Amino acid sequence: LTSGTTWHAAGLMVTFGSLSETSTEMRKHSKQLYSRLLEEETGMSTGFMPVGFIELATDEGYLEEYRRVAAFNRKCGVDVHELSPSEVADRFPLCNVDDVLAGFFVED
């Protein structure tokens, strides 16, 4: 694994965001592979550290889209929680939530 800019940062692996069951299952399997399965098979740690993920909705269009995605992802077994702006600030104090309508949080 590598680290650096976000397009190839180690651990930047999210399950939220897809409206495809196939894509969602691939995302879930990838997280399981790096967090547990590879170490079980090889005895070597990947160093993967799931830290959670928050997607922010800052306008009504994104809020509607993320609610639709969250409902679909829950159907696929992803534990997505809708957060109020104050709950986003509690989890990520450096975030300016002045224009945030909601956050969508996946813990692992």
C-alpha positions in Angstrom: 0.0 0.0 0.0 1.0 3.6 -0.5 0.3 6.8 1.2 0.3 10.4 0.0 -2.3 12.3 -2.0 -5.9 11.3 -1.6 -6.1 9.6 -5.0 -3.8 6.8 -3.8 -3.8 7.3 0.0 -3.6 4.1 2.0 -6.9 3.3 3.7 -9.1 5.6 1.6 -11.6 2.9 1.0 -15.3 3.6 1.5 -18.4 1.5 1.1 -20.8 4.4 0.9 -21.7 6.0 -2.4 -22.8 3.4 -4.9 -26.2 2.7 -6.3 -24.9 -0.6 -7.7 -25.2 -3.8 -5.7 -22.2 -5.2 -7.5 -20.1 -2.2 -6.7 -21.2 -2.1 -3.1 -20.4 -5.8 -2.6 -16.9 -5.2 -4.2 -16.3 -2.3 -1.8 -17.4 -4.4 1.2 -15.2 -7.3 0.1 -12.2 -5.0 -0.4 -12.5 -3.6 3.1 -12.7 -7.2 4.5 -9.8 -8.3 2.4 -7.5 -5.5 3.6 -8.7 -5.3 7.2 -8.8 -9.1 7.9 -8.6 -11.7 5.2 -5.1 -11.0 3.8 -3.6 -11.2 7.3 -5.5 -14.4 8.0 -4.2 -15.9 4.8 -0.6 -14.6 4.9 0.1 -13.9 8.5 1.2 -10.4 7.5 -0.6 -7.3 8.5 -1.6 -4.9 5.7 -1.6 -2.0 8.1 -5.1 -1.0 7.0 -6.8 1.1 9.7 -10.5 1.8 9.1 -11.2 5.3 10.5 -14.7 5.9 9.2 -16.1 8.2 6.6 -18.5 11.2 6.5 -20.0 12.5 3.3 -21.5 16.0 3.7 -24.6 17.3 2.0 -24.5 21.0 1.6 -27.5 21.6 -0.6 -31.0 20.0 -1.0 -29.9 18.1 -4.2 -27.1 16.3 -2.4 -29.2 15.7 0.6 -31.8 13.9 -1.5 -29.1 12.0 -3.4 -27.3 10.9 -0.2 -30.5 9.8 1.5 -31.3 7.6 -1.6 -27.7 6.2 -1.6 -27.8 5.6 2.2 -31.1 3.7 1.9 -29.7 1.5 -0.9 -26.4 1.0 1.0 -28.3 -0.1 4.1 -30.3 -2.6 2.0 -26.9 -4.0 1.0 -25.7 -4.2 4.6 -23.7 -1.0 4.9 -24.2 0.6 8.3 -24.9 4.2 7.3 -26.0 6.8 9.8 -27.5 10.3 8.9 -26.0 12.9 11.2 -27.2 16.4 12.0 -24.7 19.3 11.5 -24.0 19.3 15.3 -23.3 15.5 15.2 -20.9 16.1 12.3 -19.1 18.8 14.4 -18.9 16.4 17.4 -17.2 13.7 15.3 -15.0 16.1 13.3 -14.5 19.3 15.3 -12.4 21.0 12.6 -15.3 20.9 10.1 -17.1 24.1 9.5 -20.7 23.0 9.5 -22.3 26.4 8.7 -23.6 25.2 5.3 -24.0 21.5 6.2 -27.5 20.1 6.0 -26.5 16.6 7.1 -23.7 14.1 7.1 -23.7 10.5 6.2 -21.4 8.4 8.4 -20.0 4.9 8.0 -18.0 4.0 11.1 -15.7 1.3 9.6 
